[in-house]
Amino acid sequence: MNIAQKLPHGPLMIDIAGLELTDLDRERLTHPLVGGLILFARNFASPEQLSKLTAEVHALRSPPLLIAIDHEGGRVQRCREGFTRLPPMRNLGELWERAPQEALIAAHDIGYVLAAELRQCGVDLSFTPVLDLDWGRSGVVGNRSFHGDPAVVVKLAGALIEGLRQAGMAACGKHFPGHGWAEADSHVAIPVDERTLIELAPDVEPYRLLKLDAVMPAHVIYASIDDKSSGFSLYWHDYLRNNIKFEGVVFSDDLSMEGASIAGSIVDRAKAAWSAGCDMLLVCNSPDAVGDVLERWRPEFDPVRSARIARLMPVSDLPSLQNDLCYLAGIKASEHLVS
């Protein structure tokens, strides 16, 4: 085992361009600042290909890099061929209106399918569930939201999280403290939410009541509270840690998104997110930006943050899914709810 393989988890989560690792990918993934890899649809061709890719990534270092993906269901499902087609979470909220108990069972079983199929292919974490409330305003959230009532979101997301954990996967709630009110899409703009802290209370409720392993802040400015978006905001990080008492990993949303541009250059964004309190920073869809951060950012290693990231790695074995009743029930529920 060479020295590069004996590395604790660094604070960056980066991406790769294709279906296989290049020499540049291997060089970057063994950089001390890197602790994880995020996958996109461009990195997936089949379960077999994905399994081969993740096995190679995991073999690069010890402890293994954290491999994550945005795989929520509905329009945000990166792996399609050979995977169960998962419904948008709003469909579970609509089922709740007709049959609450059936919706809870379906949410649990769909969470199990989501996590089990990813873990079968070597993916460690999905950035799910979306906890944003459906205020009927945000197109980028839209049917990714379970419901507009925080109590219903807590129930359904809680059931889905139980399913994730049964399959050995951690849960990452997003986008703290809530992206459901701001209308702009943070991928291409800088959303602003003018509401007061009291008015934001319903959006924050799921974060108070659910046991989450990780949280991803929104690239949204809550202007009545701070002039920085929540991922760059000392106020919101302090609120999350000391008011809500959250002890898990805080991921930045992708620092290459337009919603992060308020913090300056990509290196300035990394410094701002790290200083505010993010444990792991995502830099995606911009190979030059990744190179820039790896070359120019020199944070001091933080063993506490690194240990938080390590705790997200699955520790339980995954049973065979062929005759798994929960898995089969989740497939059936997904088929019923996919519109």
Phi and psi in degrees as a GROMACS rama.xvg file:
@    title "Ramachandran Plot"
@    xaxis  label "Phi"
@    yaxis  label "Psi"
@TYPE xy
-84.8278  172.024  ASN-2
-62.4303  -38.1357  ILE-3
-60.7454  -26.3638  ALA-4
-78.319  -18.893  GLN-5
-96.6727  69.7184  LYS-6
-127.429  132.337  LEU-7
-69.6445  167.564  PRO-8
-67.2357  122.284  HIS-9
-83.0691  178.172  GLY-10
-88.2708  -1.05668  PRO-11
-105.12  139.025  LEU-12
-115.582  119.483  MET-13
-118.019  178.18  ILE-14
-123.477  177.266  ASP-15
-130.612  165.429  ILE-16
-86.7341  -32.1745  ALA-17
-131.968  -157.796  GLY-18
-86.5929  -15.8756  LEU-19
-132.407  159.88  GLU-20
-77.7531  137.757  LEU-21
-96.0212  172.149  THR-22
-61.8478  -37.6183  ASP-23
-65.0565  -39.9952  LEU-24
-59.0501  -46.7567  ASP-25
-62.8448  -39.7508  ARG-26
-62.2219  -45.5605  GLU-27
-70.8327  -38.3102  ARG-28
-71.8667  -15.7526  LEU-29
-103.914  14.2786  THR-30
-75.4196  139.289  HIS-31
-58.1171  -26.0542  PRO-32
-76.5957  -14.2427  LEU-33
-92.0465  138.763  VAL-34
-130.584  -7.01824  GLY-35
-160.943  166.27  GLY-36
-127.394  131.637  LEU-37
-106.347  133.604  ILE-38
-101.459  151.47  LEU-39
-127.056  176.822  PHE-40
-58.9956  -31.2637  ALA-41
-66.442  -16.3507  ARG-42
-94.7611  4.45742  ASN-43
-122.507  128.677  PHE-44
-122.59  -34.8558  ALA-45
-163.946  162.248  SER-46
-58.2103  -36.3421  PRO-47
-66.3776  -45.235  GLU-48
-62.9143  -42.8177  GLN-49
-63.8423  -42.0337  LEU-50
-61.2864  -40.0622  SER-51
-65.8657  -43.4885  LYS-52
-62.2914  -49.4642  LEU-53
-66.2163  -33.8807  THR-54
-64.1733  -40.0129  ALA-55
-67.3325  -41.2785  GLU-56
-63.152  -45.8907  VAL-57
-63.5403  -28.7261  HIS-58
-79.6948  -9.5391  ALA-59
-68.7896  -32.6107  LEU-60
-143.48  160.68  ARG-61
-134.659  119.624  SER-62
-66.5368  156.95  PRO-63
-64.2693  150.947  PRO-64
-62.0411  147.19  LEU-65
-78.7154  122.983  LEU-66
-105.466  121.301  ILE-67
-126.279  168.362  ALA-68
-160.511  152.766  ILE-69
-90.3783  103.966  ASP-70
-142.008  78.4202  HIS-71
-95.2818  -30.8023  GLU-72
114.42  166.28  GLY-73
64.3904  -135.416  GLY-74
-76.2472  -12.2256  ARG-75
-107.397  77.4979  VAL-76
-140.922  106.113  GLN-77
-73.6934  -35.1602  ARG-78
-102.527  122.323  CYS-79
-116.671  -65.6506  ARG-80
-62.083  121.846  GLU-81
85.7842  -1.47384  GLY-82
-112.457  152.546  PHE-83
-65.9681  133.151  THR-84
-76.3962  118.058  ARG-85
-94.4838  144.457  LEU-86
-77.4803  158.38  PRO-87
-64.2996  149.079  PRO-88
-65.5354  -25.506  MET-89
-57.3971  -32.5879  ARG-90
-62.9625  -32.1796  ASN-91
-69.0329  -38.2377  LEU-92
-63.9575  -38.6708  GLY-93
-68.2668  -37.0199  GLU-94
-64.1491  -37.3297  LEU-95
-55.6116  -40.2552  TRP-96
-61.1693  -30.2838  GLU-97
-95.2871  -38.4863  ARG-98
-152.286  85.027  ALA-99
-56.2754  -45.73  PRO-100
-65.7092  -38.7735  GLN-101
-64.1615  -37.6758  GLU-102
-65.6558  -39.643  ALA-103
-65.0997  -43.0546  LEU-104
-63.9326  -43.3031  ILE-105
-63.642  -41.7099  ALA-106
-60.8725  -44.4161  ALA-107
-60.1044  -49.8629  HIS-108
-69.0218  -35.1021  ASP-109
-67.7754  -39.3099  ILE-110
-59.5872  -38.8436  GLY-111
-65.436  -45.3335  TYR-112
-61.3187  -46.3423  VAL-113
-53.5109  -51.9554  LEU-114
-72.7728  -41.8644  ALA-115
-64.4246  -42.726  ALA-116
-67.4857  -38.1139  GLU-117
-66.5106  -44.8655  LEU-118
-65.4259  -32.7826  ARG-119
-58.6775  -28.026  GLN-120
-102.409  10.2112  CYS-121
87.7659  10.9275  GLY-122
-88.1505  131.413  VAL-123
-89.5324  -32.3417  ASP-124
-148.218  137.151  LEU-125
-109.747  138.516  SER-126
-77.3427  81.7398  PHE-127
-155.731  149.933  THR-128
-94.9749  157.412  PRO-129
-74.6676  124.333  VAL-130
-107.869  4.82659  LEU-131
-63.0017  137.197  ASP-132
-77.8514  146.076  LEU-133
-86.6549  93.3996  ASP-134
-88.2781  -0.538347  TRP-135
74.0047  22.2453  GLY-136
-118.889  -35.4985  ARG-137
-97.1941  113.059  SER-138
-68.9227  -33.712  GLY-139
-70.9187  -25.5278  VAL-140
-86.2079  -61.8696  VAL-141
47.0367  -127.009  GLY-142
-80.4392  7.8754  ASN-143
-73.8812  -19.7076  ARG-144
-82.3423  140.585  SER-145
-65.839  -42.7299  PHE-146
-172.761  169.303  HIS-147
-91.9777  -12.7446  GLY-148
-96.0269  119.466  ASP-149
-59.7552  -31.457  PRO-150
-64.7546  -38.4358  ALA-151
-70.4544  -40.7233  VAL-152
-58.4232  -43.6184  VAL-153
-61.2386  -44.6381  VAL-154
-63.3226  -51.996  LYS-155
-71.6577  -43.8041  LEU-156
-64.479  -37.415  ALA-157
-61.7788  -40.4114  GLY-158
-67.0792  -42.1877  ALA-159
-62.1994  -40.9127  LEU-160
-62.2432  -39.6674  ILE-161
-59.8594  -39.1905  GLU-162
-66.0134  -43.0575  GLY-163
-56.5459  -48.0969  LEU-164
-68.4282  -33.8768  ARG-165
-61.3575  -31.718  GLN-166
-89.6128  5.76721  ALA-167
86.3462  19.497  GLY-168
-113.081  141.683  MET-169
-75.3757  168.966  ALA-170
-119.477  134.489  ALA-171
-120.389  110.145  CYS-172
-81.5101  140.338  GLY-173
-149.216  153.82  LYS-174
-116.586  108.446  HIS-175
-64.4781  139.805  PHE-176
-87.0939  6.05284  PRO-177
148.929  125.475  GLY-178
-107.761  5.88154  HIS-179
-76.4556  -17.6902  GLY-180
-93.4554  -42.0903  TRP-181
-67.0878  130.31  ALA-182
-84.8882  -29.9439  GLU-183
-70.6529  150.714  ALA-184
-89.8972  117.787  ASP-185
-69.58  -9.90463  SER-186
-68.0526  -30.3004  HIS-187
-127.721  -2.54473  VAL-188
-148.136  179.66  ALA-189
-113.371  97.8302  ILE-190
-69.438  147.521  PRO-191
-128.369  133.491  VAL-192
-117.874  117.368  ASP-193
-88.0949  -0.882314  GLU-194
-68.7688  155.376  ARG-195
-80.4283  170.151  THR-196
-60.669  -38.3851  LEU-197
-63.509  -41.7207  ILE-198
-69.4706  -24.2859  GLU-199
-82.4598  -6.93161  LEU-200
-53.5014  -42.7487  ALA-201
-61.1436  -37.7324  PRO-202
-66.4573  -34.7564  ASP-203
-78.024  -22.0576  VAL-204
-51.9298  -45.4946  GLU-205
-58.7007  -33.5792  PRO-206
-71.4788  -28.008  TYR-207
-73.7844  -37.5022  ARG-208
-99.206  -20.9969  LEU-209
-95.1677  146.281  LEU-210
-89.5509  104.889  LYS-211
-109.585  146.43  LEU-212
-90.2122  -25.4437  ASP-213
-151.055  158.351  ALA-214
-138.616  142.653  VAL-215
-118.159  117.392  MET-216
-69.53  159.367  PRO-217
-86.3139  146.767  ALA-218
-82.0065  61.9053  HIS-219
-128.582  137.52  VAL-220
-92.4065  123.263  ILE-221
-97.7946  87.8946  TYR-222
-63.6845  -28.2837  ALA-223
-75.9278  -8.9296  SER-224
-115.122  -42.264  ILE-225
-155.75  154.312  ASP-226
-92.8552  4.7277  ASP-227
-110.866  146.768  LYS-228
-65.2621  159.585  SER-229
-60.4228  -34.1123  SER-230
-66.8097  -24.8462  GLY-231
-102.069  4.39503  PHE-232
-98.8446  119.925  SER-233
-60.4465  -36.5639  LEU-234
-59.3512  -50.9444  TYR-235
-70.8256  -33.4682  TRP-236
-66.5701  -41.7189  HIS-237
-63.2752  -40.8596  ASP-238
-61.9317  -42.8124  TYR-239
-65.9918  -43.8347  LEU-240
-78.1638  -41.2951  ARG-241
-103.683  -26.0282  ASN-242
-90.8434  -50.9369  ASN-243
-82.3751  -19.4178  ILE-244
67.4593  36.8773  LYS-245
-77.2034  132.386  PHE-246
-117.233  2.39033  GLU-247
-89.202  -160.058  GLY-248
-83.3835  136.177  VAL-249
-106.48  115.212  VAL-250
-92.8074  140.794  PHE-251
-75.8342  153.283  SER-252
-74.0953  172.338  ASP-253
-54.1151  119.676  ASP-254
-73.6522  -7.88728  LEU-255
-86.5888  -8.76758  SER-256
-69.6908  153.893  MET-257
-60.9453  -32.4131  GLU-258
-62.5249  -17.018  GLY-259
-94.308  -5.13699  ALA-260
-66.9197  -18.5877  SER-261
-59.6741  -23.3736  ILE-262
-87.2811  -1.91218  ALA-263
104.13  -146.172  GLY-264
-65.845  169.348  SER-265
-62.2524  -35.0948  ILE-266
-70.6505  -40.006  VAL-267
-61.8226  -38.2258  ASP-268
-64.4039  -43.2129  ARG-269
-62.4537  -45.0277  ALA-270
-61.5362  -42.0557  LYS-271
-67.5029  -43.6719  ALA-272
-66.6757  -40.7269  ALA-273
-66.5289  -44.639  TRP-274
-65.6192  -34.2048  SER-275
-69.7504  -30.2693  ALA-276
136.071  3.57774  GLY-277
-66.0026  138.328  CYS-278
-86.0408  -36.2161  ASP-279
-137.137  133.218  MET-280
-111.658  128.597  LEU-281
-91.6439  128.64  LEU-282
-129.103  108.108  VAL-283
-131.738  157.806  CYS-284
59.2155  25.943  ASN-285
-155.469  82.9224  SER-286
-56.2311  -36.0499  PRO-287
-65.1085  -37.5895  ASP-288
-65.5383  -40.8233  ALA-289
-59.3026  -47.1539  VAL-290
-60.3186  -39.1506  GLY-291
-64.3762  -45.2734  ASP-292
-65.3815  -44.6001  VAL-293
-62.9938  -31.7932  LEU-294
-82.995  -35.2478  GLU-295
-112.254  -13.3145  ARG-296
-97.6013  129.736  TRP-297
-131.86  67.3302  ARG-298
-74.3916  154.45  PRO-299
-74.6906  135.797  GLU-300
-60.6756  135.424  PHE-301
-118.39  103.784  ASP-302
-64.7727  -27.5819  PRO-303
-68.0731  -46.6838  VAL-304
-66.6542  -39.4272  ARG-305
-62.1665  -40.4263  SER-306
-66.8693  -35.1345  ALA-307
-59.9418  -46.032  ARG-308
-61.0272  -43.3236  ILE-309
-59.5531  -31.2449  ALA-310
-69.9675  -13.3929  ARG-311
-79.8256  -14.3914  LEU-312
-67.5231  134.318  MET-313
-59.4973  142.394  PRO-314
-119.613  -17.3318  VAL-315
-93.8061  150.698  SER-316
-74.8539  150.445  ASP-317
-99.0249  124.954  LEU-318
-70.7324  163.674  PRO-319
-61.3995  135.123  SER-320
-92.5291  -8.024  LEU-321
-55.944  -43.6603  GLN-322
-118.948  25.8722  ASN-323
-78.5343  115.062  ASP-324
-65.3074  -37.8262  LEU-325
-65.3078  -40.9551  CYS-326
-63.6829  -45.995  TYR-327
-63.7725  -37.8711  LEU-328
-66.1155  -37.2731  ALA-329
-67.2708  -37.1211  GLY-330
-63.0654  -44.2048  ILE-331
-64.1677  -43.1628  LYS-332
-64.3435  -40.2116  ALA-333
-63.1528  -46.1322  SER-334
-59.4537  -37.4134  GLU-335
-69.3528  -33.364  HIS-336
-95.9344  -14.5061  LEU-337
-72.3574  125.284  VAL-338
